[in-house]
Amino acid sequence: MLQAFQIKQVLKTEQNVYKEQQIEWTPMLFADNSGVLNLLARKPLGILHLLDDEANFPRGTVSN
């Protein structure tokens, strides 16, 4: 999540500065992966949070 924040803040900001100062550059295209990050890390239904919950309970979802 920190990397996504850095990309958004640093790269987009720098490209805006280049535009404002009319500096010639090759624009960098990058994908917004916030959907994947939410799927993994969002509480309470993110995959990592659900795995943590299951790991905290002995025999969490094991059926007999």
C-alpha positions in Angstrom: 0.0 0.0 0.0 2.9 2.2 0.7 4.3 1.6 -2.8 0.9 2.5 -4.4 0.9 5.7 -2.3 4.4 6.6 -3.4 3.6 6.0 -7.1 0.5 8.2 -6.9 2.2 11.0 -5.0 5.7 11.1 -6.5 5.2 10.0 -10.1 2.0 11.8 -10.8 3.2 15.0 -9.0 6.5 15.0 -11.0 4.7 14.6 -14.3 2.4 17.5 -13.4 5.4 19.6 -12.6 7.0 18.7 -16.0 3.8 19.8 -17.7 3.6 23.1 -15.8 7.2 23.9 -16.6 6.8 22.6 -20.2 9.7 20.1 -19.8 9.9 17.5 -22.6 9.7 14.0 -21.3 8.3 10.6 -22.0 5.1 10.1 -19.9 5.2 7.1 -17.7 2.1 4.9 -17.8 1.3 2.8 -14.7 -1.7 0.8 -13.7 -3.8 1.6 -10.7 -3.7 -1.5 -8.6 -5.9 -0.3 -5.8 -8.5 -2.9 -6.5 -6.0 -5.7 -5.9 -4.7 -4.0 -2.8 -8.2 -3.7 -1.4 -8.9 -7.4 -2.2 -5.8 -8.4 -0.3 -5.6 -5.9 2.6 -9.1 -4.3 3.2 -10.6 -5.0 6.6 -12.7 -6.9 7.5 -13.1 -8.9 4.3 -9.7 -8.7 2.7 -7.9 -12.0 2.1 -5.1 -11.3 4.5 -7.4 -10.3 7.3 -9.6 -13.4 6.7 -6.5 -15.6 6.8 -5.4 -14.0 10.0 -8.8 -14.7 11.6 -8.8 -18.3 10.5 -5.2 -18.8 11.8 -6.2 -17.5 15.3 -8.9 -20.2 15.8 -7.8 -23.8 16.4 -9.4 -26.0 13.6 -11.0 -22.8 12.1 -13.0 -24.1 9.2 -12.0 -27.8 9.3 -15.2 -30.0 9.1 -15.5 -33.5 10.6 
